[in-house]
């Protein structure tokens, strides 16, 4: 009777295997932040004012883009891939400060 019940159960199940759960079911959107370059007081006298940048983080693409708007609506940007980023350092003193150490 047990064998007959197992055979009935196996014939009642669908023939297609269940799809495995994917970790990438939800994609992570690109995040964009307005940031300021942290400069020392000595450099501040040379520059005159702090520069604002746009930081775009593409987690799935593994890219970090730093965009600087220049005069006359021109843009200057640098793209860093995940393998060029060596370390992220969150400041313990200043809550909204993050240091990024790049290769070279």
NORFENFEN-V415196 format. One record per helix or strand. SS is the DSSP state (helix for helix, strand for strand). FROM is the first residue (numbers start at 1). TO is the last residue. If there is no record, write none. Layout:
BEGIN
SS & FROM & TO
SS & FROM & TO
END
This chain:
BEGIN
helix & 2 & 12
strand & 31 & 36
helix & 41 & 47
strand & 52 & 58
strand & 63 & 69
helix & 71 & 73
strand & 75 & 81
helix & 82 & 84
strand & 85 & 90
strand & 98 & 102
END
